[in-house]
Amino acid sequence: MRLTGRVAIVTGAGSGIGRAIALGFVKEGARVVAADVNLAAAQETATQSSVSGYVIPIQADVSRAEDVRRLMDATVDVWDQVNILVNNAAIQLIGRDAPCAELDEAVWEQTLAVNLRGPFLCTKYALPYLIRAGGGSIVNIASPTGFDKGAGFTAYSTSKGGLSTLTRVVALDYARHNVRCNAIVAGATETPLITSLLEDDETRRRLEALSPLGRLGKAEDLVPLAVYLASNESSFATGAHFFADGGAVMQ
């Protein structure tokens, strides 16, 4: 098992990609803190773990510094270390996000608070523990909308573009501490985040058509890549973006 002895924090672990990664890490031997703003959802993730006691659910709003500090402290109190951080928690206010001139400022503030301030705070407060452990891995869940696929979603796209920049800056600043920071660029994936979009058959077909593979992604599709980036197998990779979008970037 590739993550034996490691302690991982996964944000947004109450559903979707975060839940799949948390459970995938356990199968590789990691102990996981499943952080989510919805404690019941995080607890449900813990009940699905293949190994009893290897997932601890913690309620945390990643946009609040006090919650993030509590999350880090609780992890170290229980398991004495942090080796892996997965910044997955995100929101997309579908139906409210819009082109810039039409965008409500409250939507901008809320989206950036979770999607960019959240990863910044989690990274900031995890770094001392990662350094103390002799190094570690940060995995950010990015999006093609942060590159050139985000027209019409000003807040979400900007937040994901900022996350990609944060990935590169942290990689450069902390490489000397053996802390690696990479991003998985996840394409359209069937998760609760876009459930409302997928209820419309035409929208589903349009999203499927974006991928040369002809389908939407599944949360489980990202797990092997997340394990790779969290493990020593990717020891020479940092500041990189790994696309898992069914080839949509080539369209």
Secondary structure, 3 states (H helix, E strand, C coil): CCCCCCEEEEECCCCHHHHHHHHHHHHCCCEEEEEECCHHHHHHHHHCCCCCCCEEEEECCCCCHHHHHHHHHHHHHHHCCCCEEEECCCCCCCCCCCCHHHCCHHHHHHHHHHHHHHHHHHHHHHHHHHHHCCCEEEEEEECHHHCCCCCCCHHHHHHHHHHHHHHHHHHHHHHHHCEEEEEEEECCECCHHHHHHHCCHHHHHHHHHCCCCCCCECHHHHHHHHHHHHCHHHCCCCCCEEEECCCHHHC
